[in-house]
Amino acid sequence: MQLKTDKGFSLIEVMIVVAIIAVVLAMAGPSFNEYRQNTNLKEATRELAGDISLWRQAAIAENARYRLLFNQGGNTYTVQIENPANFGTYVNLSAVNPSINDTKSPGSFSSAIVITSANFTSGQAFITFQPRGTMSAGTVWLQHSGRLSTSTITTNLLGRVNVAYDIK
């Protein structure tokens, strides 16, 4: 005589597993959303800090003066180069080289990420990069308006870029 052996799961067992998965996902969902929002802020901050270092290096390599001009109202920053024909005036980089996209927005990572303030030497809203490697000292603040998390990018005269986060 052979014993009957059933293989598989009963409907009750499957429903219990599905219910457990649903509870775990319901608890993890908001945490994942918060994580993603903070990650977007960090990505935007790293890109801006990288652009600051990039254009400082370009100023050194090309023996030219560059600057990043911050537009809080438009939530953008634009790369400009000093006009060689008129010392002290700057033009957008795209006017010199149309293949370069000279304007970026931290909002490209998330529309909730905004430039809350940019304050550099003498209260200006731009960083100037000198051919000798120095740049304007100051600070740029980014904020995720939904989470109220902030990041601070601080530059010093000798070209150092520091990033700090206040994650909420």
Disulfide bonds with the S-S distance in Angstrom:
none
